[in-house]
Amino acid sequence: MQPKTSTLERWQFSAAVLLPVVLALVITAAAVLGFIFWSTANIDERALERQSAMFEQVIEARRIRLEHELASVAIRDDTVVNTRLMFNVNWVHRNLGRWMHEFFGHDRVVVLDALAQPLYMMEDGVSVEPQAYRRISSPVQQLVNRVRAAVPASIVPGGPPRPVSVSDFAVVEGVPAIVSVMTIVSDTGAVVQPAGTEPLIAAVQFLNDRTASQFNNEYMFEDGHFGLARSVGPERATHPILNAAGRFIAFFDWERDRPGLMMLRQTGPALAAAFAVAAILVFLLLRQLRRSSAALEAGRRHAEHQAAHDRLTGLPNRMSFDVHLARVLTDRQDTGLQLSLLMLDLDRFKQVNDTLGHQAGDELICAVGQRIRAVVGPGVMIARLGGDEFAILAVSRDGCQDVATMATAIIDAIGRSFDLNHFKAHVGVSIGIVNASGGNAEPRELVRKADIALYEAKAGGRNRAVVYEEHMNELLQLQHTIEGELREALLRDDQLSVAFQPLIDQASRKVIGAEALARWHHPKYGQISPARFIPVAENTGLIEALGEFVLRRACELGAGAPGRTIAVNISPTQLRNPRFSVQVFDILHQTGMRPVDLELEITESILLDDEHVSAQNLRTFRAAGIHIALDDFGTGYSSLSYLKRYPVDRIKIDRSFVSQLSEGHVSVAITQAIVTLAHAMEIEVTAEGVETEAQAVILGRLGCNTLQGFLFSGGVAGERITAIFTDKANSPERRRRTKAA
C-alpha cells in the first residue's frame, strides 16, 4: 500500500502546485489577449492620425510651393517688359507657359492684363486662345480679386514693392486643383508700375491621378486618389481638402496603414500555438514532476558552470578567477609556497579583428587559450578576463616554478602564425608578472601590481614580459601627474624644448634637413621620455598646444635655413581640427619659413580614419607646397590601399624593419619591395633607426633616398643643427653639384 500512497501524495502535490499555475496562466492569457486587441486598435488609430496629419502638411506644402514656383518667373524685369511694356506672345509661351509646364508640371498658366483680361493661356504645355480662359475664370477671378484688394509691401522702405500672391484650393473644370495668382513685378525696381495696374500670372495644378501617384511614391500612401466623393469601406481612409473659406473642395482617400492589424495577423498563429504549447506543457509537467528535481539540479550545475567559465574558450572567467585567487591567498599557510600572477594582453589583436572579422577574432582567442594551456600544463589556473586579456595563477613550492621561462615560452608560442579562415594572422602578447612568497597578500593589490607590470611591458615595446618592481608604482603615479605638470610646462619657457635629428642624403651622406622632436626636462623628474608625455597629451587634449609649440620652433629654425627640409610630426587630433591649416600657414607667415621646406609627418591611423576634415587639410597642405610624409610605414594593414587616395611625398620605413637588415634576411626583401613600390609611385623613401654602417650600405643598395638614425646623429639642439647646416660640407649647392656629377 505504501507505493500507492506515495503515488497519490505525489499527484496531490502536483495538483496543489500546478492548479494555481494553470489559473494564473488562464488569467494571464485573457489579459494578454485583451491587451493585444486594445493595442491593435490603438496602434491603427495612431497610424491613421499620423497619415492624416502628414497629408495635411503635404498638401499645404504643395500649395505654398506653387506660389514659390510662380515667384521664380513673376519677379523679373524681363517678364514685366514682355507682358506689360510690349506683349511678346512667343517669349511668354517659351519662358512662362511651356517652361512652367515642363519644369514644374503646371497644367494651366494664364497671363492677365491690369484689367484681369486674358492675354495668354497655356493648357497642358500648349498655347491656346485667350478666350479659353472662360473655362477657369470663375475660381481664378476670386483669387484675382483678393490680389487686387491686397496692399503690396515694399521689400525695403522706399524700394520696389513685393509681388502680391494668393493661392487656394478650388474646383477647376470639374477637377480639384491648386490655384495661385501673383502680380508680375520688377526684381530690380527698374520698371515702376502703379499699384493695382500690374499684369497678373495665374497657375493651376490639378489634383488628379498624376498628383496622387506622386504622393503615393514620395510619401508612401497606398493607392491614394483625389475625388469629389468620399470613399466607403473600413480599409479606406479619407481626408477632406478645404479652401481658405472653409468650403469643401475634394477628398483624398487612401488604403489605411494598419500596423496593429498586420501585427495581430502575423502574431495570431504564433500566439495560438504558444497557448497550445502551454497547455501541453502543463499536462507534461504532471507526468514529469518526479524527474523535475533532477533536471533542476542539472540546470543549476550547468548555470554555475556558465557563470564561472568563459563561453568562448571554456576557461574560467574573471569572477571565477577572483574567487580562486582570494581562496588561494586565504588558504595559503605554508610560507614556502610561491605565488606568481601573470596578466596577459594580446598585441595587434584589434587589427586582426578589424581585418578578418569578429568570427576570426573569436577563433584566434580560442587558439590562444589552447596554446597557453599547452605551455603551462593542466595544473595551472588560466582565466580569460575578457576581450583579449588572460590571467595565469601559478603556485609552486620553494620557487621551483620558473615563471620567466614560462612567460618566454608563452610569448614564443603566441608569436607563431595562426591559420584563420585560410589567412595567416600574427599577434604578440605582453605579460605583466608579480610574485608573492610567504605571508598574506591582498588580491586587489596583486592584480594592480600585475597590471602595472603589464602597462610597462606595453610601454616598453610590447611582445615582452616584465616583472613588477616597486619603482614601477612610482612611475605610474608619475604618469597620473604628467598631465598637470605638462599643462604647467606649456605655460612656461624653461622646460619644453625641441631637438633636431639630421636627415642624411643617402647618395652623398650630406645633411639635407632635420626632424623636430619634442623634449621635456622636468626640474624634479628630469628628462621625461616622449613615449610617456605625448600619449598623455593626446588623451587630454594638450597635443594641439604641444604640437603648435614644436611646429613654431621648427619653423623658426627652418626660416633661417632655406632649402633644408624640416620635418614635424603631427597628431590625428591636430589634423582633425578644421583650423589646423590656418594655424600652420599663420606660423609660416610669422616665422618667414617657406612652405616647400616644411614636411609634415603623419601616421597610418590618420589615413584609416577617413576623416573629411583630415583629408581636406592634407589636400590644402600639398596644394601649398608643403610635403607630406607617412611615418612608421609597413607596420599596419592598409598602407598600400590608401596611398592612392591620399597621395604622400615620402614614406618612412619603420625602424623595426631597418633593425633586422642583414644579408639574406627576409627584411631585405620586404624593404626592397617597399622601396620599389614607392619609387614606382614617385614617392621618396626615408629609412628610420639606422644604427650600423652595414644597414646604411644595404639601404643605399636598395635605393633609399634618405637615412636617419644614431649612426649619424641623435637629436641635437637648434644651435647645433644650425651650425651643421651652415657647414660648407653640407651646403645645398655642393650637394647638387655632387648629384650632378
Stockholm file with secondary structure:
# STOCKHOLM 1.0

chainA/1-741         MQPKTSTLERWQFSAAVLLPVVLALVITAAAVLGFIFWSTANIDERALERQSAMFEQVIEARRIRLEHELASVAIRDDTVVNTRLMFNVNWVHRNLGRWMHEFFGHDRVVVLDALAQPLYMMEDGVSVEPQAYRRISSPVQQLVNRVRAAVPASIVPGGPPRPVSVSDFAVVEGVPAIVSVMTIVSDTGAVVQPAGTEPLIAAVQFLNDRTASQFNNEYMFEDGHFGLARSVGPERATHPILNAAGRFIAFFDWERDRPGLMMLRQTGPALAAAFAVAAILVFLLLRQLRRSSAALEAGRRHAEHQAAHDRLTGLPNRMSFDVHLARVLTDRQDTGLQLSLLMLDLDRFKQVNDTLGHQAGDELICAVGQRIRAVVGPGVMIARLGGDEFAILAVSRDGCQDVATMATAIIDAIGRSFDLNHFKAHVGVSIGIVNASGGNAEPRELVRKADIALYEAKAGGRNRAVVYEEHMNELLQLQHTIEGELREALLRDDQLSVAFQPLIDQASRKVIGAEALARWHHPKYGQISPARFIPVAENTGLIEALGEFVLRRACELGAGAPGRTIAVNISPTQLRNPRFSVQVFDILHQTGMRPVDLELEITESILLDDEHVSAQNLRTFRAAGIHIALDDFGTGYSSLSYLKRYPVDRIKIDRSFVSQLSEGHVSVAITQAIVTLAHAMEIEVTAEGVETEAQAVILGRLGCNTLQGFLFSGGVAGERITAIFTDKANSPERRRRTKAA
#=GR chainA/1-741 SS CHHHHHHHHHHHHHHHHHHHHHHHHHHHHHHHHHHHHHHHHHHHHHHHHHHHHHHHHHHHHHHHHHHHHHHHHHBCHHHHIIIIISCCHHHHIIIIIHHIIIIICCSEEEEECTTSCEEEEEETTEEECGGGGGGTHHHHHHHHHHHHHSCCCBSSTTSCBCCCEEEEEEEETTEEEEEEEEECBCSSSCSCCCTTCCCEEEEEEECSHHHHHHHHHHHCCEEEEEESSCCCSTTEEEEEEECTTSCEEEEEEEECCCHHHHHHHHHHHHHHHHHHHHHHHHHHHHHHHHHHHHHHHHHHHHHHHHHHBCTTTCSBCHHHHHHHHHHHHHHCCCTTEEEEEEEEEEESHHHHHHHHCHHHHHHHHHHHHHHHHHHHCTTSEEEEEETTEEEEEEEEETTCSCHHHHHHHHHHHHHSCEEETTEEECCEEEEEEEEEESSCCCHHHHHHHHHHHHHHHHHTTSSCEEECCHHHHHHHHHHHHHHHHHHHHHHCSSSEEEEEEEEEETTTCCEEEEEEEEEEEETTTEEECHHHHHHHHHHHTCHHHHHHHHHHHHHHHHHTSTTCEEEEECCHHHHTCTTHHHHHHHHHHHHTCCGGGEEEEECHHHHHHTCHHHHHHHHHHHHTTCEEEEEEETSSSCHHHHHTTSCCSEEEECHHHHTTCCTTCHHHHHHHHHHHHHHHTTCEEEECCCCSHHHHHHHHHHTCSEECSTTTCCCBCHHHHHHHHHSGGGCHHHHHHHHHC
#=GC SS_cons         CHHHHHHHHHHHHHHHHHHHHHHHHHHHHHHHHHHHHHHHHHHHHHHHHHHHHHHHHHHHHHHHHHHHHHHHHHBCHHHHIIIIISCCHHHHIIIIIHHIIIIICCSEEEEECTTSCEEEEEETTEEECGGGGGGTHHHHHHHHHHHHHSCCCBSSTTSCBCCCEEEEEEEETTEEEEEEEEECBCSSSCSCCCTTCCCEEEEEEECSHHHHHHHHHHHCCEEEEEESSCCCSTTEEEEEEECTTSCEEEEEEEECCCHHHHHHHHHHHHHHHHHHHHHHHHHHHHHHHHHHHHHHHHHHHHHHHHHHBCTTTCSBCHHHHHHHHHHHHHHCCCTTEEEEEEEEEEESHHHHHHHHCHHHHHHHHHHHHHHHHHHHCTTSEEEEEETTEEEEEEEEETTCSCHHHHHHHHHHHHHSCEEETTEEECCEEEEEEEEEESSCCCHHHHHHHHHHHHHHHHHTTSSCEEECCHHHHHHHHHHHHHHHHHHHHHHCSSSEEEEEEEEEETTTCCEEEEEEEEEEEETTTEEECHHHHHHHHHHHTCHHHHHHHHHHHHHHHHHTSTTCEEEEECCHHHHTCTTHHHHHHHHHHHHTCCGGGEEEEECHHHHHHTCHHHHHHHHHHHHTTCEEEEEEETSSSCHHHHHTTSCCSEEEECHHHHTTCCTTCHHHHHHHHHHHHHHHTTCEEEECCCCSHHHHHHHHHHTCSEECSTTTCCCBCHHHHHHHHHSGGGCHHHHHHHHHC
//
